[in-house]
């Protein structure tokens, strides 16, 4: 199906309906209003983005492959404080997460390109200072220890018997990142029920040849897991993979190929790290995914997609930046803080390289292109 834009009339109707209370989900109101997008350079040089929003609403970036640094914004991403060094030397392990029970922030640093020794760094003061801790990590059911690199941020579970659990995606490297080892690579996750003192490793994702993943908790407590592919001999190797967990991220089932989501540019034997976040709206599973979207043999065109059914379909997308783009990480603002109503994209690339942060609202994304994969729900269309 040919992509078309949502009409200006439709977007205006969506905004009007929410503004006047003609909706069943008023929690969405902060993410609507007039469409908004802005973007600014953050880091120069190096690689590997992650982004979280702390309990206080501070937007916190982590970054780096020779040293791991952080940037903080206390005004929702409008301005940024001076960089903070977490570890030097150090290799960004991704999976930065906020413990929503204690308020602590955890980030994972590997000594070099993985597999490599791992150190957990903890901040108990909203990302201002960081202290190292040993990584007490248990192997998976196959006896394999995972690598941290290079996965999307983690989450604190809010539902069911595993409420308070810390969960972040990881991967098994099978010894090294070499094409001969790709058939043995797989993604997985680690979880902690004691605030990061001890970590257990989930069962492997049901498909080998995967690496670098994302996850979110859905409104019913299931975990939606979305992974990059890292093996050219898999079917549709340039399309994303997905699966679900109903036991707090310990096992994965119902895996499938996500035909509507590209996994990097479509001329390469393996994919590209993508970002994923869920809007904090109780009644709906609104997810936003990021990756590059190009028919050229190069990494460019940072793009975001929206799902309104927990990742089953992705009916609308919008280009964020048309130039060089690569790895990306996403998060969302917190109610009652300066970050409220914003969706954040921290991505490699931009006019000067390094990293950029784009922030936008859902109204801006809704004014994108229809993909033909499902439909924007009726509550988002003209009444």
Buried (B, 14 or more C-beta within 10 A) or exposed (E): EEEEEBEEEBBBBBBEBBEEEEBEBEBBBBBBBEBBBEBEBBBEEBBBBBBBBBBBBBBBBBBBBEBBBBBBBBEBBEEBEEBBEBBEEBBBBBBBBBBBEBBBBBBBBBBEBBBBEBBBBBBBEBBEEBEEEEBEBEEBEEEBBBBBBBBBBBBBBBBBEBEBBBBBBBBBBBEEBEEEBBBBBBBBBBBBBEBBEEBBBBBBBBBBBBBBBBBBBBBEBBBBBBBBBBBEEBEEBBBBBBBBBBBBBBBBEEBEBBEBBBBBBBEBBBBBBBBBBBBBBEEBBBBBBBBBBBEEEEBBBBBBBBBBBBBBBBBBBBBBBEEBBBBBBBBBBBEEBBBBBBBBBBBBBBEEBBBBBBBBBBBBBBBBBBBBBBBBEEBBBEE
